[in-house]
Amino acid sequence: MKLCDIAKELNLENLTLELDLSGAPEISRAYVSDLLSDVMGNAPAGGILVTVQVHLNVVAVAVHADLAAVIFALDRKPDEITRQRAVQENIILLASREPAFDIAGKLYALGMRGDTSCD
């Protein structure tokens, strides 16, 4: 599914307007975690991360894990330095007012899966 369609379906706020949501690759996987070492070891490449963490290390981990985007739950938003770093690294940042659990359920309903072993 295209990231722009996911953002529309989940009513997500794009925090990185400089990056083109419609140009992002198709996404079929997502991961929910606030423990960044867990994300590095288990998040699916090309997928979406859902987290409440909003500091600069989230962007570094997203780059390392080769993620397409990060969704911040509970209307949390990073500071401008973190946002700018995401733009530089081509990591799309999105925000939702909903809790991570609800976001995960909606992503699942849209066909996203967390299993990194399936292709």
KOLMAR-98081 format. One line per field, with one value per residue (C-alpha): residue in three letters; x, y, z. Coordinates in Angstrom, 1 decimal, padded with zeros to 4 digits. Each point is the difference from the previous one (the first is absolute). Layout:
<pts>
r	ALA/...
xx	X/...
yy	Y/...
zz	Z/...
</pts>
This chain:
<pts>
r	MET/LYS/LEU/CYS/ASP/ILE/ALA/LYS/GLU/LEU/ASN/LEU/GLU/ASN/LEU/THR/LEU/GLU/LEU/ASP/LEU/SER/GLY/ALA/PRO/GLU/ILE/SER/ARG/ALA/TYR/VAL/SER/ASP/LEU/LEU/SER/ASP/VAL/MET/GLY/ASN/ALA/PRO/ALA/GLY/GLY/ILE/LEU/VAL/THR/VAL/GLN/VAL/HIS/LEU/ASN/VAL/VAL/ALA/VAL/ALA/VAL/HIS/ALA/ASP/LEU/ALA/ALA/VAL/ILE/PHE/ALA/LEU/ASP/ARG/LYS/PRO/ASP/GLU/ILE/THR/ARG/GLN/ARG/ALA/VAL/GLN/GLU/ASN/ILE/ILE/LEU/LEU/ALA/SER/ARG/GLU/PRO/ALA/PHE/ASP/ILE/ALA/GLY/LYS/LEU/TYR/ALA/LEU/GLY/MET/ARG/GLY/ASP/THR/SER/CYS/ASP
xx	000.0/001.3/001.0/-002.2/-003.0/001.0/000.3/-003.4/-001.7/001.4/-000.3/003.7/001.7/003.1/002.7/002.5/-001.8/003.3/-000.2/-002.5/-002.3/-001.2/003.6/000.5/000.2/-002.9/-000.2/-001.2/001.6/000.0/001.6/-001.1/002.6/001.4/003.2/002.4/002.4/-003.1/-000.8/003.5/-000.1/-003.5/-001.7/-000.6/002.0/-002.1/-002.7/-001.6/000.9/-002.7/001.4/-000.4/003.8/000.6/003.7/002.9/000.9/-003.3/001.2/003.4/-001.7/-002.5/003.0/001.9/-003.1/-000.7/-003.6/-002.1/-001.9/-000.6/-003.4/000.0/-003.0/-001.9/000.5/003.7/002.3/003.7/002.0/001.1/003.5/-001.3/-002.5/002.7/002.2/-002.8/-000.4/003.8/-000.2/-003.2/-002.0/-003.6/-001.4/-003.7/-002.1/-003.2/-002.1/-000.8/001.9/002.4/-002.3/-002.8/002.4/001.3/-003.5/-000.8/003.2/-000.8/-003.5/001.6/002.1/003.2/001.8/002.9/001.5/003.4/000.4/-002.8/000.5
yy	000.0/003.5/002.1/002.9/-002.3/-001.3/003.6/000.9/-003.1/000.5/003.8/000.5/003.4/000.2/001.6/-000.1/001.9/000.3/-003.7/-001.4/-002.5/-001.1/-000.8/-002.4/-003.7/-002.5/-001.0/-003.3/-000.2/001.9/-000.3/001.4/000.6/002.6/-001.9/001.1/-002.9/-002.2/002.0/-000.3/-003.8/-000.7/002.7/-000.9/001.8/002.4/-000.1/002.5/000.4/001.0/001.5/002.7/000.8/003.3/000.7/000.1/-003.7/-001.1/001.4/-001.6/-003.4/000.5/000.6/-003.0/-002.3/001.3/001.2/002.0/002.0/000.5/000.6/001.8/-001.0/002.0/003.3/000.0/002.0/000.3/003.3/001.9/-001.5/-003.5/000.9/001.6/-003.1/-002.2/002.2/-000.3/-003.8/-000.3/-001.4/001.0/001.0/-000.2/000.7/-001.5/001.0/-003.7/-002.4/-002.4/-002.9/001.5/001.1/-003.6/-001.4/002.4/-000.8/-003.7/000.6/001.7/-003.1/000.9/-002.9/-000.1/-003.3/000.7/-003.5/000.3/001.5
zz	000.0/-000.8/003.0/-001.2/000.2/003.5/001.2/-001.4/001.4/003.5/-000.1/000.6/000.1/-002.2/002.0/-002.9/-002.7/-001.9/-000.8/-002.5/001.4/-003.4/-001.0/002.9/-000.9/000.5/003.7/001.3/003.4/003.3/003.4/003.4/002.7/002.2/000.7/-002.7/000.3/-000.7/-003.0/-001.4/000.3/-001.0/-002.0/-003.7/-002.6/-002.0/002.7/002.4/003.6/002.5/003.2/002.7/000.0/-001.7/000.5/-002.5/000.5/-001.6/-003.3/000.3/000.7/-002.8/-002.4/001.4/-000.3/-003.5/001.0/-002.4/002.7/003.7/001.5/003.4/002.2/002.5/-001.9/000.9/-002.3/-000.2/000.3/-003.0/000.0/-000.1/-002.7/-002.1/000.4/-001.2/-003.1/-000.7/000.4/-002.0/002.9/-000.1/003.4/000.6/003.2/001.3/003.0/000.6/002.2/-001.6/000.6/-002.0/-002.8/-000.2/-000.3/-002.8/-001.8/000.3/-001.3/-003.1/-000.6/001.7/001.7/002.5/-001.1/-001.5/-001.4/-002.6/-003.5
</pts>
